[in-house]
């Protein structure tokens, strides 16, 4: 398996939705317009591809100087537990540089994953939930 990682800001929404479905991440995959806006408005999108097949994605919002919010990290279930998520995060960290912190919200199912790859739990976060 030779996975290729790349900054790829123009990933088709249909491909992203298919990857989200295959990964098990909970996203609005039946609303392709919303997925398209999610990708278009992210300022850092890194993909993992096996040949041409999209098998992973990291989608983030960053100022590239102080902070970065990792809004999506998804790996096709067939490819999970092979280090692809860890590598995608590494690529994000390279892109944002050492001055930026990397923040994320973890789904309850994924909460055990992040400490294993270097994230520290923080207790000082706050949220206003989306309405839909």
N, C-alpha and C positions, 0 to 999 in steps of 0.2 A: 504494500500500500504506500503510494507516494502522494501525500497530501500537499497541495499548493495553497499557500496563504497569500492574500492580496488585499490591498485597499480597493474596494469596489463600490463606489457610491451609487451606481446605477443598476443595482440588482433588480430584475423584474419582480414586481409585487407577487405575481403568481408563483414564482419560484420560492420566494420567501414564505408565502403562505403554505406551500407544499412542505417546505422544510419544517416550519412550525408544527404542522400536523404530524410529520414523521418523528419529531423530537419529543412530543408530548407536552410542550410548553403551552400554556393557556393564553392565547391571543385571539383577536377577532378575525379568524382566518376566512370566514365567509363574507367579510366586507373588504373586498380587494381594494376599493378606493381608500379605505382607512389604512390598510397595510401599505399602499403606495405612498400615502402622506407620511407614515411613520418612517419609511426609508428615505424619502426625499428630504425630510426635515432633520434627519440625523446628520451631524457633520463629521462623523467617522463611522464607516461601515467596513468591516473586515470579514472576508469570506474564507472558508476552507472548502476546497474542491478536490474531489478524487476523479482525475480526468476532467471532464466537464461537469460532472455531477456536483451540485451544491450539497455539501454534507454538514456545514456548520456556518454560523454567522455570529458576529459580535456587532451590536449596533449601539452607538454611544453619542452623547452630547458633551462637548468639551470646550473650554476656553483656551486649552493648550498651554496654560500658564499657572493655574491654581487648582482647578478641579475638573473632574470628568465623571459623568453619570453613565454607568453601563446599563442601558435600558433593556437590552436583550442579549442573552447568551444561549444559543440553541445549537444542539448537535443531533443529527439524525440518530434515532435509537440504535440502528444497525452499527453505528460508528462510535457509540459512547464507550467509555472506559478504555480509550486508546490514547488519551492525552490531548485530544483535539481542543477541548474546552480550555485546558491549561495553556495550550499554545496560542489560542485566540486571545486570551487575556494577556499573554506575553506580548503579542503583537500590538494590542491596545496600549499597553504600558510603554512600549517603544515609541509609538506614535505620539503619545501625550507628553512624554519626557519626565524626568525625575522631579520636576517642581510640582507636578499635579498629583493630587490624591485621586484615587479611584473608588467611587461609591456605587452601591447597588442595593436594590431591594430583592430579597430572595423569596421565592415561593416556599411555603412550608416544606414541600417535598424535597426541595433542593438545599435547604438550610444546612444540612450536614456536609455538603460538598465543599462549600467555600472555605471553611477553616483549613481544610486539607491542602488548599492551593495558595495559602498565604494571606487570606483575608482575616481581619480581626473584627469581632462583633462590637458594635457601638450601641450605646443605649440612649443617645441624645438626638435621635431623629424624630421628626414629626411629619404628618401627612394630612392632606385634604384629599379624600378619595374622589375619583372621577364619578360623574353622575351617570354615565352610561358606557 
